[in-house]
Amino acid sequence: MVREIAGALVDVGRGQTYTDAAKRVRARANIGKTSKWRDVINGQTVAEWMADFVPAVAARYQPKEWPAILVLDSTPYRWTQPGGGVNLLLYTIFAAYGYDLDGTNGRLWKVSAGPNGDAPAWAEFLASLPGKPESIVCDQDKAISAGVEMHWGKWSAINLIHHCEHHLGERARAAFASDKLPPENPVRKQFRGALQTRGQWDLFEAEVRSRPNLPMTNNWVARNSTWLQAQTISRPRIPPVYSNGAVEQPLRAFKLALSPRAFTFRNRARLNQLLTLMVLAHRRVDNVTDYSTDIRAYLEANNGRPHRTYREAYDAMTNESGVALLNSLWSVTAQIAMIEARTKRAVATDSHLSSSEPDSN
């Protein structure tokens, strides 16, 4: 049975649903059997195995502290109110990619989910491991900057964060396109290298400011000048990682895998167990043999009986007064909006049914 559990965890980490993974286990178990075929209705058993055994198979790969170079990004999952209402955050998946101080040995470091994507949520994510990086690379996300300062103190964002040069370049070129600058325009030429050295940035900025007929480009320079003056000075002193592209790729892959069933995830602990398996799969360290070895070692250490943690992960349905509670993954704002939308639909349905009933008189 240990190999079946290990195989299910590998399948789930590679994108299979809990139900599909359970069906694969059942199909293997039915090979050669003459008794009646036992079908699988849902993936509850696999969900329970995840709670019991993901910590065991992930233990050898879990990072102990933050790396020297930390690359950060996130992706939101959203819900839109029916009828073209407000687009609300449902939950956020946070991701960190890490490198050694010389910019080598890059690997996906940590991925987890939470109901919010704001500064306190980033501070919580950063507090999940000890240590402090030498450099942080991220997009111009104010929540990340504020979360870094909440966790590592005042001025830490300025001292640690390097804004992704790829995204800065994309936004600058979008401004050039809006101002209809041809390819060989002097502004475009001056921009080459402007994100790498202070001298080239100053030349580019002077060229742009001398051309008031370029409103979008001037706006982009005005928004970024103070930061980039400092960033281009400090660039030679930081480790050689200047883009957050490495963390964007796995986030895109994870979102592609999860989006078709994004609304089925409501429990934060369970989704984070799944994300742990997906990280192991992304790092190519997921295999049945190693998982089986770790599961057996865990069972032997616990007299063959795992600590049944899956019930601890359940979201309570009601409080002591019987009032229905919200789930642990989705944002409170979105959940309340959903409840209100359901209530309005129910009232509208009741009203329609009442008005369509024949008059008894």
KOLBABA-146457 format. One record per residue (C-alpha): z, x, y; residue in three letters. Coordinates in steps of 0.25 Angstrom, whole numbers, padded with zeros to 4 digits, always signed. Each point is the difference from the previous one (the first is absolute). Layout:
ZXYALA
...
END
This chain:
+0000+0000+0000MET
+0002+0012+0009VAL
-0014+0003+0001ARG
-0004-0014+0003GLU
+0010+0000+0012ILE
-0006+0013+0004ALA
-0014-0005-0001GLY
+0003-0013+0008ALA
+0006+0009+0011LEU
-0012+0008+0001VAL
-0009-0012+0000ASP
+0008-0006+0011VAL
-0001+0012+0008GLY
-0015+0001-0001ARG
-0002-0014+0006GLY
+0002-0010-0012GLN
+0008-0012+0003THR
+0013-0002-0007TYR
-0006-0011-0009THR
-0012+0008-0003ASP
+0009+0012-0004ALA
+0008-0010-0009ALA
-0012-0005-0007LYS
-0005+0014-0003ARG
+0014+0003-0007VAL
-0001-0013-0007ARG
-0014+0003-0005ALA
+0004+0013-0005ARG
+0012-0006-0007ALA
-0009-0010-0007ASN
-0009+0010-0006ILE
+0001-0002-0015GLY
+0009-0012+0000LYS
-0003-0012-0009THR
+0010-0009+0007SER
-0004-0009+0011LYS
-0005+0007+0013TRP
+0011+0000+0011ARG
-0006-0002+0014ASP
+0005+0005+0013VAL
+0003-0010+0011ILE
+0005+0009+0011ASN
+0004+0014+0003GLY
+0015-0002+0001GLN
+0003+0010-0012THR
-0008+0011+0007VAL
+0007-0003+0013ALA
+0014+0002-0007GLU
-0005+0013-0006TRP
-0004+0005+0013MET
+0014-0003+0006ALA
+0006+0007-0013ASP
-0009+0012-0001PHE
-0007+0004+0013VAL
+0012+0008+0005PRO
-0001+0008-0014ALA
-0015+0003+0000VAL
+0000+0003+0015ALA
+0013+0009+0000ALA
-0007+0013-0002ARG
-0010-0002+0011TYR
+0009-0006+0011GLN
+0000+0009+0012PRO
+0014+0005+0004LYS
-0003+0001+0015GLU
-0011-0001+0010TRP
-0010+0011+0000PRO
-0003+0010+0011ALA
-0012-0008+0005ILE
+0001-0015+0000LEU
-0012-0009+0002VAL
+0003-0014+0002LEU
-0007-0014+0000ASP
+0002-0014-0003SER
-0008-0012-0004THR
+0004-0015+0004PRO
-0002-0012-0009TYR
-0001-0013+0009ARG
+0000-0015-0001TRP
-0008-0009+0010THR
+0006-0014+0003GLN
-0009-0011-0005PRO
-0010-0006+0011GLY
-0002+0013+0007GLY
+0015+0003+0003GLY
+0007+0013+0003VAL
-0003+0012-0009ASN
+0013+0005-0005LEU
+0005+0012-0007LEU
+0004-0003-0014LEU
+0004+0014-0005TYR
-0003+0015+0002THR
-0003+0011-0009ILE
+0005+0013+0005PHE
-0006+0013-0005ALA
+0003+0015+0001ALA
-0009+0012-0004TYR
+0006+0014-0001GLY
-0004+0014+0001TYR
+0006+0014-0001ASP
+0002+0007+0013LEU
-0013+0008-0001ASP
-0008-0014-0002GLY
-0002+0002-0015THR
+0005-0008-0012ASN
-0003-0014+0007GLY
+0005-0012-0008ARG
+0004-0014+0002LEU
+0015+0001+0002TRP
+0006-0014+0001LYS
-0005-0015+0002VAL
+0009-0012+0002SER
-0001-0014+0005ALA
+0009-0008+0010GLY
-0001-0013+0008PRO
-0002+0007+0014ASN
-0009+0011+0005GLY
+0009+0003+0013ASP
+0008+0012+0004ALA
+0012-0003-0008PRO
-0008-0002-0012ALA
-0006+0014+0001TRP
+0014+0005+0003ALA
+0004-0006-0013GLU
-0012+0006-0008PHE
+0003+0014+0006LEU
+0015-0001-0003ALA
-0004-0002-0015SER
-0001+0015-0002LEU
+0008+0011+0006PRO
-0006+0012+0007GLY
-0008+0001+0013LYS
-0015+0004+0000PRO
-0005+0011+0009GLU
-0012-0009+0004SER
-0004-0014+0000ILE
-0014-0005+0001VAL
-0003-0015+0002CYS
-0009-0009+0008ASP
+0005-0005+0014GLN
+0009-0010-0006ASP
+0012-0002+0009LYS
+0008-0006-0011ALA
-0001+0014-0007ILE
+0004+0007+0012SER
+0012-0009+0003ALA
+0004+0001-0014GLY
+0000+0015+0000VAL
+0009+0000+0012GLU
+0009-0010-0006MET
+0002+0008-0012HIS
-0001+0015+0005TRP
+0005-0002+0014GLY
-0005+0000+0014LYS
-0013+0009+0003TRP
-0002+0001-0015SER
-0013-0007+0001ALA
-0005+0009+0011ILE
+0004+0012-0008ASN
-0005-0004-0013LEU
-0012-0010+0001ILE
-0014+0005+0001HIS
-0010-0012+0002HIS
-0011+0000-0010CYS
-0012+0007+0006GLU
-0010-0008-0008HIS
+0005-0014+0006HIS
+0001+0006+0014LEU
-0015+0005-0001GLY
-0004-0014-0005GLU
+0006-0007+0011ARG
-0006+0010+0010ALA
-0014-0002-0005ARG
+0002-0015+0000ALA
+0003+0001+0015ALA
-0013+0009+0002PHE
-0008-0010-0007ALA
+0006-0011+0008SER
-0004+0008+0013ASP
-0014+0002-0007LYS
+0001+0015+0001LEU
-0012+0007-0007PRO
+0002+0010-0011PRO
-0003+0012+0010GLU
+0009-0005+0011ASN
+0009+0011+0006PRO
+0012-0008-0003VAL
-0003-0001-0015ARG
-0003+0015+0000LYS
+0014+0003+0007GLN
+0007-0008-0010PHE
-0004+0009-0011ARG
+0013+0008-0003GLY
+0008-0008+0011ALA
+0010-0004-0011LEU
+0002+0014-0004GLN
+0003+0008+0012THR
+0007-0002+0013ARG
-0011+0007+0008GLY
-0011-0008-0006GLN
+0008-0013+0002TRP
+0002+0003+0015ASP
-0016+0003+0001LEU
-0003-0014-0007PHE
+0011-0007+0009GLU
-0006+0005+0013ALA
-0014-0003-0004GLU
+0004-0015-0003VAL
+0009-0002+0012ARG
-0012+0005+0009SER
-0008-0012-0006ARG
+0006-0013+0005PRO
-0012-0007-0005ASN
+0006+0002-0014LEU
+0011-0011-0001PRO
+0003+0000-0014MET
+0000+0015-0002THR
+0009+0001+0012ASN
+0009-0010-0005ASN
+0001+0007-0014TRP
+0003+0014+0007VAL
+0010-0007+0009ALA
+0008-0006-0012ARG
+0000+0013-0008ASN
+0000+0011+0011SER
+0015+0003+0000THR
+0001+0000-0015TRP
-0012+0009-0003LEU
+0003+0010+0011GLN
+0013+0003-0008ALA
-0006-0002-0014GLN
-0012+0010+0003THR
+0010+0010+0005ILE
+0009-0001-0012SER
-0011-0001-0011ARG
-0001+0015-0003PRO
+0015+0000-0003ARG
+0000-0012-0010ILE
-0004+0001-0015PRO
-0015-0002-0003PRO
-0001-0015-0002VAL
-0006-0008+0011TYR
-0004-0013-0006SER
+0006-0012-0008ASN
-0012-0002-0008GLY
+0006+0004-0013ALA
+0010-0011+0001VAL
-0010-0011+0004GLU
-0008+0002-0013GLN
+0011-0004-0010PRO
+0004-0011+0010LEU
-0014-0006-0001ARG
+0000+0001-0015ALA
+0014-0007-0001PHE
-0004-0011+0009LYS
-0013-0002-0007LEU
+0008-0002-0013ALA
+0011-0008+0006LEU
-0008-0009+0009SER
-0005-0010-0010PRO
+0015-0003-0004ARG
+0007+0003+0013ALA
+0006-0013+0001PHE
+0006+0001-0014THR
+0010+0011+0005PHE
+0012-0006+0005ARG
+0011+0009-0005ASN
+0002+0014+0007ARG
+0006+0007-0011ALA
-0010-0004-0010ARG
-0012+0004+0009LEU
+0006+0013+0002ASN
+0001+0003-0015GLN
-0015-0004-0001LEU
-0003+0010+0012LEU
+0008+0011-0007THR
-0009-0002-0012LEU
-0012+0000+0009MET
+0004+0013+0006VAL
+0001+0007-0013LEU
-0014-0005-0004ALA
-0005+0005+0013HIS
+0006+0013-0003ARG
-0006+0000-0014ARG
+0013+0002-0007VAL
+0001-0013-0007ASP
-0003+0001-0015ASN
+0006-0008-0012VAL
+0005+0013-0006THR
+0009+0005+0011ASP
+0005-0014+0003TYR
+0003-0002-0014SER
+0008+0013+0000THR
+0008-0004+0012ASP
+0003-0014-0005ILE
+0005+0005-0013ARG
+0009+0010+0007ALA
+0005-0011+0009TYR
+0003-0009-0012LEU
+0007+0011-0008GLU
+0009+0003+0012ALA
+0004-0015+0001ASN
+0002-0002-0015ASN
-0013-0007-0001GLY
+0003-0011+0010ARG
-0005+0001+0014PRO
+0008-0004+0012HIS
-0007-0014+0002ARG
-0003+0001+0015THR
-0011-0010+0001TYR
+0010-0012+0003ARG
+0006+0009+0011GLU
-0014+0000+0007ALA
-0001-0016+0000TYR
+0000-0006+0014ASP
+0011-0010+0001ALA
-0006-0014+0001MET
+0012-0007+0007THR
+0013+0005+0007ASN
+0014-0005-0003GLU
-0003-0013+0008SER
-0013-0003-0008GLY
-0009+0003+0012VAL
-0013+0006-0005ALA
-0002+0015+0004LEU
-0012+0008+0004LEU
-0006+0011-0009ASN
+0003+0014+0002SER
-0014+0005+0002LEU
-0007-0009+0011TRP
+0004+0001+0014SER
+0010-0011+0005VAL
-0010-0004+0011THR
-0011-0003-0010ALA
+0009-0007-0010GLN
+0005-0009+0011ILE
-0014-0003+0005ALA
-0004-0004-0014MET
+0012-0009-0002ILE
-0004-0007+0013GLU
-0014-0001-0004ALA
+0003-0006-0013ARG
+0010-0010+0006THR
-0011-0004+0010LYS
-0010-0002-0011ARG
+0010-0009-0008ALA
+0003-0008+0012VAL
-0015-0002+0003ALA
-0003-0004-0015THR
+0012-0010+0000ASP
-0005-0006+0013SER
-0014-0001-0005HIS
+0005-0007-0013LEU
+0009-0010+0008SER
-0012-0004+0009SER
-0009-0002-0012SER
+0009-0009-0008GLU
-0004-0015+0001PRO
+0008-0009+0009ASP
+0010-0008-0010SER
-0001-0012+0010ASN
END
